[in-house]
């Protein structure tokens, strides 16, 4: 007969065990299975990966969490100790997983592989898990910034092409500024070139005689626009 009693809070296991009038300490076993304990055990098993030594450590400390921990602090202490013991066995594999993840992220962004390669080299050279994770986050941020820059370039180039409206002179101007935008290194530079391109295309779209140069400004149809 199973005389295991699952108590509602890990921190009161001892109180249940000591309440002989209610349970009788020799008749019942008291256990608690909470979300924290289950999550920590799952974390240790995932951390162990395929390394046999690390898996043995993880299994041993999962048993300790189940059978010896009576407080949430003990659950965390067992988890931290196991993670520290496993680290030298699993860290190399963990670094490889981070590098693979960077490659996958870079694959979806044009010209992002050099960023990923530089971060991967630094990840493989480090001896600290926290630093490896920070480098991974740094690489992801750089790749995301590159993607945002590329998206902005395409948006601005398309806007200039739309503005040219099929007029050859304006299209030539749009193509010139599209090339300049392609070479821009920052979003600020892209915006500056876009604004310049808009003005040049606007002037190209109209016959010169409609434009009057007044004190360094172009005057057309009732509005003033700076050169």
C-alpha positions as CSV (number, residue, x, y, z in Angstrom):
1,X,0.0,0.0,0.0
2,X,1.3,3.5,-1.0
3,X,1.4,5.7,2.1
4,X,2.9,8.7,0.4
5,X,1.2,12.0,1.2
6,X,1.9,15.0,-1.2
7,X,1.7,18.1,0.9
8,X,0.6,21.5,-0.4
9,X,3.8,23.3,0.2
10,X,7.4,22.1,0.2
11,X,8.3,24.3,3.1
12,X,5.8,22.5,5.4
13,X,7.0,18.9,4.7
14,X,8.7,18.8,8.1
15,X,5.6,20.1,9.9
16,X,3.5,17.3,8.4
17,X,6.2,14.7,9.2
18,X,6.4,15.9,12.8
19,X,2.6,15.9,13.4
20,X,2.5,12.4,14.8
21,X,-1.1,12.9,16.2
22,X,-2.4,13.5,12.7
23,X,-0.3,11.1,10.6
24,X,2.1,9.1,12.5
25,X,5.6,9.6,11.2
26,X,6.3,5.9,10.8
27,X,3.3,5.2,8.7
28,X,3.5,7.9,6.0
29,X,6.1,9.4,3.6
30,X,5.7,13.1,2.9
31,X,6.7,14.5,-0.5
32,X,6.0,17.7,-2.4
33,X,6.1,18.0,-6.2
34,X,5.9,21.7,-7.1
35,X,6.4,23.5,-10.4
36,X,9.7,24.9,-9.3
37,X,11.1,21.5,-8.6
38,X,9.8,20.0,-11.9
39,X,11.2,23.0,-13.8
40,X,14.6,22.7,-12.2
41,X,14.8,19.0,-12.8
42,X,13.9,19.5,-16.5
43,X,16.5,22.3,-16.7
44,X,19.2,19.9,-15.3
45,X,18.3,17.2,-17.8
46,X,18.4,19.6,-20.7
47,X,21.7,21.1,-19.5
48,X,23.3,17.6,-19.4
49,X,22.5,17.1,-23.1
50,X,24.1,14.0,-24.5
51,X,27.1,13.9,-22.1
52,X,27.0,10.7,-20.1
53,X,28.9,12.1,-17.1
54,X,26.7,15.2,-17.0
55,X,23.5,13.0,-17.3
56,X,24.7,10.9,-14.3
57,X,25.2,14.1,-12.2
58,X,21.8,15.5,-13.3
59,X,20.0,12.2,-12.4
60,X,21.7,12.1,-9.0
61,X,20.7,15.6,-8.1
62,X,17.2,15.2,-9.5
63,X,16.8,12.3,-7.0
64,X,18.1,14.6,-4.3
65,X,15.5,17.2,-5.2
66,X,12.8,14.5,-5.0
67,X,13.9,12.7,-1.9
68,X,16.0,15.1,0.2
69,X,14.9,18.7,-0.5
70,X,12.4,19.9,2.0
71,X,12.5,23.7,1.2
72,X,12.5,25.7,-2.0
73,X,15.9,27.0,-1.1
74,X,17.2,23.4,-0.9
75,X,15.7,22.7,-4.4
76,X,17.6,25.7,-5.8
77,X,20.8,24.8,-3.9
78,X,20.8,21.2,-5.4
79,X,20.1,22.7,-8.8
80,X,23.0,25.2,-8.6
81,X,25.4,22.6,-7.3
82,X,24.5,20.2,-10.1
83,X,24.8,22.8,-12.8
84,X,28.3,23.8,-11.5
85,X,29.4,20.2,-11.5
86,X,28.1,19.6,-15.0
87,X,29.4,22.8,-16.5
88,X,32.9,21.5,-17.5
89,X,31.3,18.5,-19.2
90,X,28.6,20.4,-21.1
91,X,30.0,23.9,-21.7
92,X,31.8,23.0,-24.9
93,X,28.7,21.5,-26.4
94,X,26.7,24.5,-25.1
95,X,29.0,26.9,-26.9
96,X,28.6,24.9,-30.1
97,X,24.8,25.2,-29.8
98,X,25.0,28.9,-29.4
99,X,27.2,29.2,-32.5
100,X,24.7,27.0,-34.5
101,X,21.9,29.3,-33.4
102,X,23.8,32.3,-34.5
103,X,24.4,30.7,-37.9
104,X,20.6,30.0,-38.3
105,X,19.8,33.6,-37.4
106,X,22.4,35.0,-39.8
107,X,21.1,32.8,-42.6
108,X,18.0,34.9,-42.9
109,X,19.8,38.3,-43.1
110,X,21.9,39.3,-46.1
111,X,25.6,39.7,-45.4
112,X,25.1,38.9,-41.7
113,X,27.4,35.9,-41.7
114,X,30.6,37.9,-40.9
115,X,28.9,39.3,-37.8
116,X,28.0,35.7,-36.8
117,X,31.5,34.4,-37.5
118,X,33.1,37.1,-35.3
119,X,30.8,36.5,-32.4
120,X,31.2,32.7,-32.8
121,X,35.0,33.0,-32.5
122,X,34.6,35.0,-29.3
123,X,32.1,32.5,-27.9
124,X,34.4,29.6,-28.5
125,X,37.3,31.4,-26.9
126,X,35.6,32.2,-23.6
127,X,35.7,30.0,-20.5
128,X,32.6,31.5,-18.9
129,X,29.0,30.6,-19.5
130,X,27.7,34.0,-18.7
131,X,30.1,35.7,-21.1
132,X,29.2,33.2,-23.8
133,X,25.5,34.0,-23.4
134,X,26.3,37.8,-23.4
135,X,28.2,37.4,-26.6
136,X,25.4,35.4,-28.2
137,X,23.0,38.2,-27.2
138,X,25.4,40.8,-28.7
139,X,25.6,38.9,-32.0
140,X,21.8,38.6,-32.2
141,X,21.5,42.4,-31.5
142,X,24.0,43.2,-34.3
143,X,22.3,41.0,-36.8
144,X,18.9,42.5,-35.9
145,X,20.3,46.0,-36.4
146,X,21.7,45.0,-39.8
147,X,18.3,43.6,-40.8
148,X,16.6,46.8,-39.7
149,X,19.1,48.8,-41.7
150,X,18.6,46.7,-44.8
151,X,14.8,46.9,-44.5
152,X,15.0,50.7,-44.2
153,X,17.3,50.9,-47.3
154,X,14.8,48.9,-49.3
155,X,11.9,51.0,-48.1
156,X,13.6,54.2,-49.0
157,X,14.8,53.0,-52.4
158,X,11.4,51.8,-53.3
159,X,9.9,55.1,-52.2
160,X,12.3,57.0,-54.5
161,X,11.5,54.7,-57.4
162,X,7.8,55.2,-56.9
163,X,8.4,59.0,-56.8
164,X,10.2,58.9,-60.1
165,X,6.9,57.8,-61.8
166,X,8.5,56.3,-64.9
167,X,10.1,59.5,-66.0
168,X,13.6,58.7,-67.3
169,X,15.5,61.7,-65.8
170,X,13.8,61.1,-62.4
171,X,14.5,57.3,-62.6
172,X,18.2,58.0,-63.3
173,X,18.3,60.2,-60.2
174,X,16.4,57.6,-58.2
175,X,19.0,54.9,-59.3
176,X,21.9,57.2,-58.3
177,X,20.5,57.7,-54.8
178,X,19.6,54.0,-54.5
179,X,23.3,53.2,-55.0
180,X,24.3,55.8,-52.4
181,X,21.7,54.4,-50.0
182,X,23.1,50.9,-50.5
183,X,26.5,52.1,-49.4
184,X,25.2,53.8,-46.3
185,X,26.5,52.5,-43.0
186,X,23.8,53.9,-40.6
187,X,20.1,54.6,-40.5
188,X,20.8,58.3,-40.1
189,X,22.8,58.3,-43.3
190,X,20.0,56.5,-45.1
191,X,17.5,59.1,-44.0
192,X,19.8,61.9,-45.1
193,X,20.3,60.4,-48.6
194,X,16.6,59.7,-48.9
195,X,15.7,63.3,-48.1
196,X,18.3,64.5,-50.6
197,X,17.1,62.1,-53.2
198,X,13.5,63.2,-52.8
199,X,14.5,66.9,-53.4
200,X,16.6,66.1,-56.5
201,X,13.9,63.9,-58.0
202,X,11.2,66.5,-57.3
203,X,13.2,69.1,-59.2
204,X,13.9,66.6,-62.0
205,X,10.2,65.8,-62.4
206,X,9.4,69.4,-63.3
207,X,10.5,71.6,-66.2
208,X,13.3,73.9,-65.0
209,X,11.3,77.0,-66.1
210,X,8.8,76.3,-63.3
211,X,11.5,76.5,-60.7
212,X,12.7,79.9,-59.4
213,X,15.8,80.2,-57.3
214,X,15.1,82.6,-54.5
215,X,17.8,83.1,-51.9
216,X,19.0,79.6,-52.1
217,X,15.5,78.0,-52.1
218,X,13.5,76.4,-54.9
219,X,10.1,78.0,-55.4
220,X,7.3,76.0,-57.0
221,X,3.6,76.1,-56.9
222,X,3.3,78.2,-53.8
223,X,5.8,76.4,-51.5
224,X,9.4,76.9,-50.6
225,X,11.8,74.0,-50.4
226,X,15.5,74.3,-49.4
227,X,18.1,73.1,-51.8
